[in-house]
Amino acid sequence: MRTSIATVSLSGSLTEKLTAAARAGFDGVEIFENDLLTAVLTPEEIRARCADLGLGIDLYQPLRDVEAVPADLFARNLRRARHTFELMRRLGADTVLVCSSVDPSAVDDDALAARQLSELADLADDFGIRVAYEALAWGRHVSTYDHAWRIVEAAGHPALGTCLDSFHILSRGSDPRGIEDIPGEKIFFLQLADAPLPAMDVLQWSRHHRCFPGQGGFDVAGLVRHVLRTGYAGPLSLEVFNDVVRQAEAGPTAVDARRSLLMLQEEVGVAELPAPVVPTGFAFAELVTPDADPLAGLLDALGFARTARHRGKPVDLWQQGKARILVNTGAAVRRDGTRLAAVGLESPDAAGAARRAEALLAPVLPRRRAPEDAPLDAVAAPDGTELFFCGTRTLSGGWRSDFADVEHAPAATAVRHIDHLALTQPWHHFDEAALFHRSVLGLSADESVDLADPYGLQRSRAVGNADGSVRIALGVGAAPTDDTVHAQHIALATDDVVAAARRFRDAGGRLLPIPANYYDDLAARHEFADGELETYRDLGILYDADEHGTLRHCYTLTVGRVFFELVQRDGAHRGYGARNAPVRLAAQHAAQTHTGG
């Protein structure tokens, strides 16, 4: 099916929006009136520009407040419509979106609305234009898709059809099954958007919080299936109003939008992509640093041993149990400080995972490698983190073969494996990151949660596989200039967090101090064995419990932008300690201020 995107869904000038849409692979665009009015190009030049880019102009929008109004006002509306149709003929657009009226002069009279829309369609037909009538969720008298269809059906004009918009339908809780009663040839256009499910005025919800399919809580795929059963053969088009999107670069947004449509097409069965290959574990986490000494000291205190060195690059492998950390001190990364730069994902089909990533527009990363280096496919996540697909059956002959063993003392046995990674996203990539990890990696996403930070709110959304062997917590903060907010962390699984924390501290490691008030509150909420709470207080261990089990965890101080977490899960607890996050964030702010970081 053709794919299209409304220019209002991208930021920048109209020329920038058209270029971004074409580069992302869209077939067409909806041109929003404001984008045309502010463009320096004439309608003819816009038409030529679209043709040069291989874009069709699938819709011009919106024509507002036309129907069910007094005769004198309707006459003025027809004059306004004539100007719009003349403009569309110059653009080469053949379908106009007419929104249900919100004009205070409009009356609740379906017969009048049908007659006036029929007159409008007569005028449009003279210009070779079709009118797609859409019910706004906040329309004065027409606010549901079935009501809009009844009016279109009563008008009975061949140049008048309906436009279905997933947001306007699903935000009101309308049953989309009724769409199948509409003849497909009378559905002139389909606009798609998702949205989170907050409780707010529907107009504000629509204008500020729409997102691309797969990023919110609506069953957009279910709605599209109903539309396709009607025989609808028009484009799948995105129309998203979103404050973040309006401030983000058009190019990456267009790619994110196109990815959402590819995933949606796969879900409804109109496009075939390489099958998802869900990762089965973490092969490694790679840290880059301009100074290996502080990081080496931290890893040593955690019980890791430096077990190998890359044969041709300044990269060391530190290992404990199945937890593997690469430390890269190459010249190319020195300016960036200590950060988590890459993740190796164990995959049962590394080549298949790479094929799906490429099909879903993930940037494939060229590798600078020697001929003898192991071939590894890598793509970039939205935040720039490099993701390597590592075959699960080739650890000895795969990426590990690039490393030569070095003499080392035995590693400790406190840490078993990487429990999860926490990656802080640029503020404008949060929804994109969740969709990327779901679509490209095949991970499932938890609900988004808000975490209280001393300087605002942070949003967090975890993604993971079914057995929890891959967990990634995606976060975004409210203070983009704050280094603490942008910190990343690696959580290490242990069977005994008390013993692991004591070993770390005895080896010279510094644990994040937690305020005494936290433990006073903990004592009121939970029962502990004699001396247990005092141990947690001494070591800065946090505690959480739910119906599935318990979580005990503590944190190291931050080095650069990275810190570590020691995690003990008992029972089937799969959470991340969200209740404790405000305490941890406040403690990190306090530690950063105290150290002058």
Backbone torsions as a table, in degrees:
resi	resn	phi	psi	omega
1	MET	NA	151.1	174.2
2	ARG	-64.9	148.5	175.3
3	THR	-121.3	145.0	-176.3
4	SER	-143.7	162.2	177.8
5	ILE	-144.8	138.4	176.9
6	ALA	-73.8	138.2	-179.2
7	THR	-63.4	-22.4	178.4
8	VAL	-68.2	-15.6	-178.7
9	SER	-81.9	-3.7	-178.7
10	LEU	-125.8	157.2	179.3
11	SER	-97.7	164.2	176.3
12	GLY	104.4	-172.5	176.4
13	SER	-74.7	166.2	179.7
14	LEU	-60.6	-39.9	178.8
15	THR	-61.1	-43.3	178.7
16	GLU	-64.4	-39.0	-179.8
17	LYS	-65.9	-43.9	-179.9
18	LEU	-63.2	-42.3	179.5
19	THR	-63.5	-43.3	-180.0
20	ALA	-63.6	-42.3	-179.4
21	ALA	-63.4	-42.7	-179.4
22	ALA	-66.2	-43.9	-178.9
23	ARG	-65.1	-29.6	179.2
24	ALA	-78.2	-11.4	175.8
25	GLY	101.5	11.3	177.0
26	PHE	-70.3	151.6	178.0
27	ASP	-87.3	-28.4	-175.9
28	GLY	-155.2	179.4	179.9
29	VAL	-138.5	154.0	162.5
30	GLU	-96.7	124.6	178.1
31	ILE	-92.7	120.7	179.9
32	PHE	-83.4	139.2	-173.9
33	GLU	-53.3	-45.0	-177.9
34	ASN	-62.1	-35.4	178.5
35	ASP	-65.2	-37.6	178.0
36	LEU	-70.8	-42.9	-176.8
37	LEU	-63.3	-29.7	-177.9
38	THR	-96.1	-0.6	-177.9
39	ALA	-77.7	146.7	176.1
40	VAL	-84.5	-13.9	179.2
41	LEU	-83.9	147.8	172.9
42	THR	-74.7	163.3	176.5
43	PRO	-55.0	-38.7	178.3
44	GLU	-65.0	-38.5	178.8
45	GLU	-69.6	-35.4	176.1
46	ILE	-64.9	-42.5	178.0
47	ARG	-59.8	-44.5	179.9
48	ALA	-66.6	-39.3	179.1
49	ARG	-62.1	-44.1	178.1
50	CYS	-61.8	-42.7	179.6
51	ALA	-62.3	-41.6	178.9
52	ASP	-62.3	-33.7	-178.7
53	LEU	-85.8	-5.1	-177.6
54	GLY	78.1	24.0	-178.9
55	LEU	-104.9	135.5	167.6
56	GLY	-89.9	153.9	173.4
57	ILE	-98.5	99.1	-170.7
58	ASP	-82.6	-22.6	-175.4
59	LEU	-160.1	144.7	168.0
60	TYR	-115.0	136.8	-175.6
61	GLN	-155.6	159.3	-9.4
62	PRO	-106.5	156.5	167.1
63	LEU	-105.2	112.7	-168.4
64	ARG	-104.7	157.3	165.7
65	ASP	51.1	57.5	-175.9
66	VAL	-100.7	-43.8	-161.7
67	GLU	-101.2	164.1	173.5
68	ALA	59.5	43.4	-178.6
69	VAL	-125.4	163.2	178.0
70	PRO	-56.3	156.7	-172.2
71	ALA	-58.7	-41.8	-178.0
72	ASP	-66.3	-38.5	178.0
73	LEU	-69.0	-38.5	179.3
74	PHE	-64.5	-35.6	177.0
75	ALA	-61.5	-40.3	177.0
76	ARG	-66.8	-37.1	178.9
77	ASN	-64.0	-37.6	178.2
78	LEU	-66.1	-37.6	176.7
79	ARG	-63.8	-40.6	177.3
80	ARG	-64.2	-41.9	179.7
81	ALA	-64.1	-40.0	179.4
82	ARG	-57.7	-43.5	178.0
83	HIS	-60.9	-41.9	179.0
84	THR	-61.8	-43.4	-177.8
85	PHE	-67.6	-37.2	176.1
86	GLU	-63.2	-41.3	177.6
87	LEU	-63.0	-43.6	-179.7
88	MET	-64.2	-35.4	177.8
89	ARG	-64.1	-37.1	176.5
90	ARG	-67.7	-35.4	178.7
91	LEU	-73.7	-29.2	-173.4
92	GLY	87.7	21.7	178.5
93	ALA	-96.3	138.6	-175.1
94	ASP	-116.8	4.9	179.1
95	THR	-135.4	131.5	179.5
96	VAL	-117.0	140.8	176.9
97	LEU	-91.8	124.2	175.2
98	VAL	-113.8	116.9	-179.1
99	CYS	-84.8	145.5	174.7
100	SER	-59.3	144.4	-168.2
101	SER	-69.5	142.8	168.8
102	VAL	-117.0	8.8	-178.7
103	ASP	-65.6	131.1	177.9
104	PRO	-59.1	-21.2	-179.9
105	SER	-79.2	-13.9	-178.1
106	ALA	-67.7	144.1	-179.2
107	VAL	-113.7	159.7	-178.8
108	ASP	-86.8	80.9	-175.2
109	ASP	-145.0	96.7	-176.9
110	ASP	-63.6	-36.2	-179.4
111	ALA	-64.7	-41.6	177.5
112	LEU	-65.6	-42.2	178.7
113	ALA	-60.1	-42.9	-179.6
114	ALA	-64.4	-43.4	180.0
115	ARG	-62.8	-44.1	-176.8
116	GLN	-71.3	-36.7	176.3
117	LEU	-67.4	-33.0	175.8
118	SER	-65.0	-41.0	175.8
119	GLU	-63.1	-42.1	177.4
120	LEU	-60.3	-42.8	179.8
121	ALA	-66.1	-34.5	174.7
122	ASP	-58.0	-47.7	179.7
123	LEU	-64.3	-43.9	179.6
124	ALA	-60.4	-40.6	-177.9
125	ASP	-61.5	-32.6	176.9
126	ASP	-61.2	-25.7	-179.6
127	PHE	-99.8	4.0	-176.7
128	GLY	73.3	30.7	-174.2
129	ILE	-116.8	143.6	174.9
130	ARG	-102.4	147.9	179.0
131	VAL	-108.5	121.6	177.7
132	ALA	-106.0	110.2	-175.1
133	TYR	-92.2	126.9	-174.2
134	GLU	-121.8	137.6	174.9
135	ALA	-86.5	113.9	171.5
136	LEU	-71.9	140.1	-179.8
137	ALA	-60.9	-22.0	-179.9
138	TRP	-113.1	20.6	178.6
139	GLY	-56.1	149.4	-174.9
140	ARG	-63.4	-46.7	-179.9
141	HIS	-124.8	-22.2	179.9
142	VAL	-118.1	110.2	-173.6
143	SER	-132.5	3.1	179.3
144	THR	-128.0	151.4	-174.9
145	TYR	-64.2	-35.5	-178.7
146	ASP	-70.2	-33.6	175.6
147	HIS	-65.8	-45.5	178.3
148	ALA	-60.1	-40.8	179.9
149	TRP	-64.8	-38.6	178.9
150	ARG	-60.3	-38.5	179.2
151	ILE	-68.8	-43.3	178.2
152	VAL	-62.1	-43.5	-179.4
153	GLU	-63.2	-41.0	179.3
154	ALA	-65.8	-35.7	179.6
155	ALA	-65.9	-40.0	174.7
156	GLY	62.3	34.5	-178.9
157	HIS	-101.9	133.0	-178.0
158	PRO	-64.3	-23.1	-179.5
159	ALA	-93.6	7.4	179.4
160	LEU	-117.9	124.2	175.2
161	GLY	-137.0	-165.9	-179.3
162	THR	-117.0	154.1	170.5
163	CYS	-111.7	128.5	176.5
164	LEU	-101.9	133.1	-179.2
165	ASP	-125.5	119.7	-174.7
166	SER	-59.8	-35.4	-178.9
167	PHE	-66.0	-49.7	-177.1
168	HIS	-62.5	-31.1	-179.7
169	ILE	-78.3	-51.5	-172.8
170	LEU	-77.7	-28.1	-179.9
171	SER	-66.8	-25.4	178.4
172	ARG	-92.0	-2.9	-178.2
173	GLY	74.8	19.6	179.0
174	SER	-66.9	150.1	179.0
175	ASP	-82.9	112.5	-176.9
176	PRO	-72.8	-6.4	-179.4
177	ARG	-63.2	-27.7	179.1
178	GLY	-65.9	-15.8	177.7
179	ILE	-58.4	-31.9	-176.5
180	GLU	-67.2	-10.6	176.3
181	ASP	-84.9	-7.2	-179.9
182	ILE	-92.1	129.2	175.6
183	PRO	-60.3	135.9	-176.4
184	GLY	-57.2	-34.6	-177.8
185	GLU	-71.8	-13.2	176.9
186	LYS	-95.9	-2.1	169.6
187	ILE	-90.3	101.0	-174.3
188	PHE	-80.6	-22.3	-177.8
189	PHE	-161.5	151.7	179.2
190	LEU	-129.9	119.3	178.3
191	GLN	-111.0	136.7	-173.1
192	LEU	-122.5	136.1	171.9
193	ALA	-156.8	150.2	173.2
194	ASP	-106.3	178.8	175.4
195	ALA	-167.5	150.4	169.2
196	PRO	-66.0	172.2	-174.8
197	LEU	-112.3	65.3	178.7
198	PRO	-87.9	168.7	173.9
199	ALA	-100.5	102.4	179.2
200	MET	-156.5	168.2	175.8
201	ASP	-54.2	133.2	-172.4
202	VAL	-64.8	-30.9	179.1
203	LEU	-66.9	-46.6	177.9
204	GLN	-64.6	-38.8	176.7
205	TRP	-57.9	-46.4	-178.0
206	SER	-66.9	-44.6	-172.0
207	ARG	-77.1	-19.7	-172.1
208	HIS	-124.7	-15.9	-168.0
209	HIS	-129.7	11.6	174.5
210	ARG	-67.4	155.2	176.9
211	CYS	-145.3	175.6	-177.0
212	PHE	-76.8	153.0	-179.7
213	PRO	-52.0	135.3	-178.4
214	GLY	94.2	-7.4	-178.8
215	GLN	-103.3	-8.0	-177.2
216	GLY	-122.6	-150.5	-175.2
217	GLY	-113.2	2.3	-178.9
218	PHE	-80.5	152.0	172.9
219	ASP	-89.2	72.3	-178.8
220	VAL	-66.2	-39.2	-179.7
221	ALA	-61.2	-41.3	178.4
222	GLY	-60.7	-42.3	178.3
223	LEU	-63.3	-43.9	-179.0
224	VAL	-62.1	-37.7	177.8
225	ARG	-59.6	-42.7	177.5
226	HIS	-61.3	-41.8	-179.5
227	VAL	-64.3	-44.1	-177.5
228	LEU	-64.6	-30.6	178.7
229	ARG	-67.5	-18.2	177.2
230	THR	-76.9	-13.8	-173.9
231	GLY	94.5	8.8	178.5
232	TYR	-53.7	132.1	-177.1
233	ALA	-124.2	13.0	179.2
234	GLY	-83.8	-172.4	-177.6
235	PRO	-76.8	157.2	165.0
236	LEU	-90.9	114.9	-172.7
237	SER	-122.2	143.1	-179.6
238	LEU	-100.1	131.9	172.9
239	GLU	-133.7	106.1	-173.4
240	VAL	-126.0	124.4	171.6
241	PHE	-106.0	119.4	-172.8
242	ASN	-157.7	128.9	-176.5
243	ASP	-63.1	-36.8	-179.7
244	VAL	-69.0	-44.9	-179.6
245	VAL	-59.7	-37.3	-178.3
246	ARG	-65.0	-19.7	-177.9
247	GLN	-106.7	-5.2	-178.0
248	ALA	-90.6	162.9	177.7
249	GLU	-66.0	140.2	-176.0
250	ALA	-65.0	-39.1	-175.3
251	GLY	-59.6	-58.7	178.6
252	PRO	-61.3	-34.5	178.6
253	THR	-63.8	-41.6	179.5
254	ALA	-63.3	-39.1	177.6
255	VAL	-64.9	-43.5	177.6
256	ASP	-60.1	-42.0	179.4
257	ALA	-63.6	-45.3	-179.6
258	ARG	-64.2	-38.9	177.8
259	ARG	-61.4	-40.8	-179.5
260	SER	-62.9	-37.2	179.1
261	LEU	-71.8	-37.4	176.5
262	LEU	-60.8	-43.9	179.3
263	MET	-65.6	-39.8	178.5
264	LEU	-64.3	-44.2	178.8
265	GLN	-61.5	-39.1	176.3
266	GLU	-62.6	-42.9	-175.9
267	GLU	-65.5	-35.4	-177.7
268	VAL	-93.8	-1.0	172.1
269	GLY	86.1	22.9	178.0
270	VAL	-109.4	2.8	175.5
271	ALA	-146.5	145.2	179.6
272	GLU	-115.2	121.8	178.3
273	LEU	-114.5	160.7	170.5
274	PRO	-53.4	138.8	-174.6
275	ALA	-62.5	147.5	176.6
276	PRO	-61.4	141.2	174.5
277	VAL	-120.0	101.5	-174.0
278	VAL	-77.6	128.0	178.6
279	PRO	-64.3	150.2	-175.5
280	THR	-109.4	0.1	179.5
281	GLY	171.8	175.6	175.6
282	PHE	-95.8	119.3	174.2
283	ALA	-74.9	-41.2	178.6
284	PHE	-167.3	163.8	167.7
285	ALA	-122.8	130.0	-176.2
286	GLU	-107.1	124.4	176.3
287	LEU	-105.6	136.6	173.2
288	VAL	-108.8	142.8	-175.6
289	THR	-154.0	143.9	174.4
290	PRO	-79.8	-13.6	-176.9
291	ASP	-142.8	107.3	-174.9
292	ALA	-74.7	-19.3	-171.9
293	ASP	-61.8	-51.8	179.7
294	PRO	-60.6	-38.7	-179.2
295	LEU	-69.6	-39.5	177.5
296	ALA	-62.8	-41.0	178.0
297	GLY	-63.2	-39.6	179.4
298	LEU	-65.9	-46.3	-179.9
299	LEU	-64.6	-39.7	178.5
300	ASP	-62.1	-43.4	179.5
301	ALA	-65.5	-31.1	177.9
302	LEU	-73.9	-9.8	177.6
303	GLY	101.3	7.1	177.0
304	PHE	-78.0	154.2	173.5
305	ALA	-120.5	141.3	175.4
306	ARG	-79.2	106.0	-169.9
307	THR	-100.9	-19.4	-175.4
308	ALA	-160.1	162.4	177.0
309	ARG	-133.7	141.2	179.3
310	HIS	-60.7	141.4	-174.6
311	ARG	-68.8	-24.7	-176.4
312	GLY	-132.2	2.6	-176.0
313	LYS	-134.8	155.6	179.2
314	PRO	-79.5	66.6	-177.7
315	VAL	-129.2	124.4	178.2
316	ASP	-105.4	145.3	175.4
317	LEU	-103.6	120.8	174.0
318	TRP	-109.2	136.7	-172.8
319	GLN	-142.0	146.3	171.1
320	GLN	-152.5	119.1	-172.7
321	GLY	59.6	-130.3	177.1
322	LYS	-99.5	10.6	176.4
323	ALA	-89.5	121.0	-177.5
324	ARG	-123.8	127.3	179.2
325	ILE	-120.8	124.6	173.0
326	LEU	-95.8	135.8	177.8
327	VAL	-116.8	115.3	-174.2
328	ASN	-109.2	121.3	179.1
329	THR	-115.1	25.7	-179.3
330	GLY	-62.1	153.0	-177.4
331	ALA	-61.1	-30.5	-176.1
332	ALA	-67.4	-16.4	-176.0
333	VAL	-113.2	3.7	-172.7
334	ARG	-63.6	-34.3	-175.5
335	ARG	-73.9	-12.8	-172.0
336	ASP	-90.3	-10.7	-175.6
337	GLY	77.1	178.4	-178.6
338	THR	-76.1	122.9	-178.3
339	ARG	-156.3	163.0	174.8
340	LEU	-85.0	113.5	-171.9
341	ALA	-105.9	-27.2	-174.2
342	ALA	-150.5	154.6	178.4
343	VAL	-133.3	130.1	171.7
344	GLY	-94.1	126.6	-178.9
345	LEU	-110.1	122.8	175.9
346	GLU	-69.6	131.1	-173.7
347	SER	-136.2	135.3	176.3
348	PRO	-70.9	-14.8	178.1
349	ASP	-149.5	83.1	-174.8
350	ALA	-62.0	-41.2	180.0
351	ALA	-65.3	-40.7	177.6
352	GLY	-65.3	-38.4	177.3
353	ALA	-62.5	-41.1	179.1
354	ALA	-66.8	-38.9	178.6
355	ARG	-63.7	-41.7	178.7
356	ARG	-66.3	-42.3	179.6
357	ALA	-58.4	-43.3	-179.2
358	GLU	-68.0	-38.9	178.8
359	ALA	-63.8	-28.3	179.0
360	LEU	-97.1	24.9	169.2
361	LEU	68.5	19.3	174.7
362	ALA	-69.8	133.4	-179.9
363	PRO	-64.3	118.9	177.6
364	VAL	-80.1	129.5	-174.2
365	LEU	-94.3	126.1	173.6
366	PRO	-69.5	141.0	-179.4
367	ARG	-108.8	130.7	171.7
368	ARG	-88.5	101.9	-176.8
369	ARG	-139.8	152.7	176.2
370	ALA	-76.3	159.3	-178.5
371	PRO	-56.9	-29.8	-177.3
372	GLU	-85.7	-6.7	-179.8
373	ASP	-69.2	149.6	177.6
374	ALA	-66.4	135.8	177.8
375	PRO	-72.9	124.8	178.8
376	LEU	-133.1	128.4	174.4
377	ASP	-84.0	138.8	-179.2
378	ALA	-140.8	145.2	174.8
379	VAL	-130.7	163.3	179.4
380	ALA	-101.0	131.3	171.2
381	ALA	-75.6	166.6	-178.2
382	PRO	-56.4	-30.1	180.0
383	ASP	-86.1	2.7	179.9
384	GLY	94.5	-9.3	177.2
385	THR	-61.4	132.2	179.0
386	GLU	-85.1	132.2	179.8
387	LEU	-113.3	118.3	-179.7
388	PHE	-102.8	134.5	176.6
389	PHE	-95.8	114.3	-174.4
390	CYS	-114.5	124.9	179.9
391	GLY	-61.3	131.1	-177.3
392	THR	-68.3	-23.6	-175.7
393	ARG	-97.0	5.7	-173.1
394	THR	-126.5	34.1	-178.9
395	LEU	-60.9	-42.9	-178.2
396	SER	-74.4	-33.2	-177.9
397	GLY	-105.2	0.5	-178.5
398	GLY	-96.2	-129.4	-175.5
399	TRP	-59.3	-32.0	-177.6
400	ARG	-64.9	-24.0	-179.7
401	SER	-70.5	-12.7	175.9
402	ASP	-75.9	-7.5	-174.6
403	PHE	-112.6	139.3	175.3
404	ALA	-99.8	133.5	179.9
405	ASP	-63.7	147.0	174.8
406	VAL	-124.1	156.0	177.4
407	GLU	-65.5	137.5	-178.3
408	HIS	-156.4	153.8	172.5
409	ALA	-73.6	154.3	-179.8
410	PRO	-59.4	141.5	175.8
411	ALA	-72.4	159.3	174.2
412	ALA	-69.6	174.7	-178.7
413	THR	-119.7	18.1	-176.9
414	ALA	-74.1	-35.7	-175.3
415	VAL	-101.3	133.4	-179.3
416	ARG	-97.4	-43.1	-177.3
417	HIS	-166.8	176.2	174.3
418	ILE	-77.3	120.3	-179.3
419	ASP	-76.7	-50.3	176.7
420	HIS	-162.9	165.4	174.3
421	LEU	-115.9	147.4	175.1
422	ALA	-120.5	119.7	-175.6
423	LEU	-119.1	117.9	177.5
424	THR	-83.7	127.7	-175.6
425	GLN	-94.2	150.5	166.1
426	PRO	-54.8	146.0	-170.0
427	TRP	-55.9	-29.5	-175.3
428	HIS	-95.1	7.0	-178.1
429	HIS	-114.9	8.5	-172.0
430	PHE	-63.4	-54.6	-179.6
431	ASP	-64.5	-38.1	178.6
432	GLU	-61.6	-41.4	-178.1
433	ALA	-64.0	-42.1	179.1
434	ALA	-62.5	-44.2	178.9
435	LEU	-65.4	-40.0	179.6
436	PHE	-58.9	-49.7	-176.1
437	HIS	-68.8	-30.5	176.7
438	ARG	-73.0	-48.6	-172.5
439	SER	-78.7	-47.2	-175.3
440	VAL	-75.3	-44.1	-175.3
441	LEU	-96.8	-11.1	179.5
442	GLY	74.2	21.9	179.8
443	LEU	-85.2	153.6	175.7
444	SER	-91.0	148.7	-176.6
445	ALA	-112.3	135.3	171.5
446	ASP	-79.1	172.6	174.8
447	GLU	-67.8	149.2	176.1
448	SER	-72.4	140.6	178.0
449	VAL	-127.1	151.8	175.9
450	ASP	-100.7	133.4	-179.9
451	LEU	-116.5	133.9	-176.8
452	ALA	-81.6	118.0	175.0
453	ASP	-106.2	150.8	179.9
454	PRO	-57.2	-21.8	-176.4
455	TYR	-116.4	24.5	179.0
456	GLY	140.4	-165.4	179.5
457	LEU	-105.3	144.4	168.6
458	GLN	-110.3	142.3	172.5
459	ARG	-100.5	144.9	179.2
460	SER	-141.4	140.5	176.1
461	ARG	-143.5	124.4	-177.9
462	ALA	-95.6	143.0	173.3
463	VAL	-124.8	151.3	-178.6
464	GLY	-170.6	171.1	175.7
465	ASN	-91.6	178.9	-170.2
466	ALA	-65.4	-38.6	-175.6
467	ASP	-94.3	3.5	176.8
468	GLY	78.6	8.7	179.4
469	SER	-75.5	-16.8	171.3
470	VAL	-127.1	116.8	176.8
471	ARG	-133.8	131.2	176.9
472	ILE	-133.2	122.8	176.9
473	ALA	-96.6	117.1	-180.0
474	LEU	-97.0	130.3	-177.8
475	GLY	-134.8	158.9	173.1
476	VAL	-145.5	138.2	-175.4
477	GLY	-104.2	168.2	-179.6
478	ALA	-93.5	-0.4	-177.9
479	ALA	-128.8	80.6	-170.3
480	PRO	-64.9	-12.3	178.3
481	THR	-93.8	-0.1	-175.2
482	ASP	-91.7	119.9	-177.9
483	ASP	-62.9	-34.3	180.0
484	THR	-64.5	-41.1	179.2
485	VAL	-59.7	-35.4	-176.0
486	HIS	-88.0	6.7	-180.0
487	ALA	-67.2	148.3	175.9
488	GLN	-112.6	155.5	176.2
489	HIS	-146.2	156.6	179.9
490	ILE	-114.3	120.4	179.6
491	ALA	-97.0	129.6	-175.4
492	LEU	-111.1	127.6	-178.4
493	ALA	-79.6	134.6	177.4
494	THR	-139.0	153.0	177.5
495	ASP	-85.8	-15.0	-177.3
496	ASP	-147.2	93.2	-174.8
497	VAL	-68.2	-30.5	179.1
498	VAL	-64.4	-48.6	179.7
499	ALA	-64.4	-39.3	-179.6
500	ALA	-67.0	-40.7	179.6
501	ALA	-67.2	-41.3	178.9
502	ARG	-64.6	-42.7	178.8
503	ARG	-60.8	-42.7	-179.9
504	PHE	-62.2	-46.1	-178.6
505	ARG	-67.6	-40.2	179.5
506	ASP	-65.3	-26.5	179.2
507	ALA	-85.4	6.2	177.4
508	GLY	98.8	2.4	178.0
509	GLY	-74.5	153.7	-179.0
510	ARG	-113.3	118.2	178.0
511	LEU	-87.5	152.4	178.8
512	LEU	-69.2	120.4	178.7
513	PRO	-72.8	137.9	-177.9
514	ILE	-111.1	136.6	-177.9
515	PRO	-59.7	144.9	-178.8
516	ALA	-61.5	-30.7	-178.9
517	ASN	-59.5	-31.1	179.6
518	TYR	-61.4	-43.6	-176.4
519	TYR	-73.7	-30.6	174.0
520	ASP	-62.8	-41.7	178.8
521	ASP	-68.8	-38.6	-179.9
522	LEU	-61.1	-38.9	-179.7
523	ALA	-63.8	-30.5	-179.9
524	ALA	-78.9	-22.9	-174.8
525	ARG	-98.8	-23.5	-175.8
526	HIS	-135.7	158.9	174.2
527	GLU	-103.6	136.1	-177.9
528	PHE	-128.6	157.0	174.9
529	ALA	-68.2	161.1	-180.0
530	ASP	-56.4	128.4	176.4
531	GLY	82.2	-10.8	-176.0
532	GLU	-66.0	-47.2	-178.0
533	LEU	-65.8	-36.3	178.4
534	GLU	-63.7	-36.6	176.5
535	THR	-63.7	-44.4	179.2
536	TYR	-62.2	-41.5	179.8
537	ARG	-62.5	-41.4	-178.2
538	ASP	-65.4	-37.3	-174.3
539	LEU	-99.4	-5.2	-178.1
540	GLY	74.2	32.0	-179.6
541	ILE	-86.3	132.2	177.1
542	LEU	-98.6	156.6	-172.9
543	TYR	-135.6	139.7	174.7
544	ASP	-146.1	151.2	180.0
545	ALA	-145.6	145.6	171.3
546	ASP	-140.3	-170.5	-175.7
547	GLU	-67.4	-12.6	-176.7
548	HIS	-97.8	-21.9	-177.0
549	GLY	162.2	-160.4	-176.7
550	THR	-126.5	158.7	178.4
551	LEU	-133.0	126.1	173.3
552	ARG	-121.8	131.3	-175.7
553	HIS	-154.9	153.9	177.1
554	CYS	-146.5	168.1	-170.2
555	TYR	-130.0	148.2	169.9
556	THR	-85.4	166.2	169.2
557	LEU	-69.8	161.1	-174.5
558	THR	-83.6	137.3	171.2
559	VAL	-114.7	115.3	-174.1
560	GLY	64.4	-116.1	177.9
561	ARG	-112.1	16.6	-171.8
562	VAL	-126.3	139.7	168.5
563	PHE	-139.9	166.0	-178.5
564	PHE	-114.5	154.7	177.1
565	GLU	-127.8	135.0	171.8
566	LEU	-99.6	127.3	-170.6
567	VAL	-126.7	127.7	171.0
568	GLN	-117.7	117.8	177.6
569	ARG	-105.8	130.3	175.8
570	ASP	-121.3	140.8	-173.3
571	GLY	74.9	-144.2	-177.7
572	ALA	-109.7	29.6	-179.4
573	HIS	-66.1	123.7	-178.5
574	ARG	-120.6	10.8	-179.2
575	GLY	-80.0	-175.0	-176.2
576	TYR	-124.5	11.9	-179.5
577	GLY	73.8	42.4	-177.7
578	ALA	-59.1	-35.0	179.2
579	ARG	-61.3	-30.8	-177.2
580	ASN	-89.1	-10.5	-174.3
581	ALA	-58.2	-42.6	178.3
582	PRO	-59.9	-35.8	179.2
583	VAL	-67.4	-45.6	179.1
584	ARG	-61.7	-44.9	-178.2
585	LEU	-63.5	-42.7	178.7
586	ALA	-64.9	-40.2	179.0
587	ALA	-64.4	-37.9	178.6
588	GLN	-68.2	-39.9	175.3
589	HIS	-60.2	-43.9	-179.1
590	ALA	-64.8	-41.8	180.0
591	ALA	-65.6	-38.8	179.6
592	GLN	-65.6	-41.5	179.3
593	THR	-65.5	-40.1	-177.5
594	HIS	-65.8	-36.8	-177.3
595	THR	-89.4	-4.9	-179.6
596	GLY	76.8	17.0	-179.3
597	GLY	-77.4	NA	NA
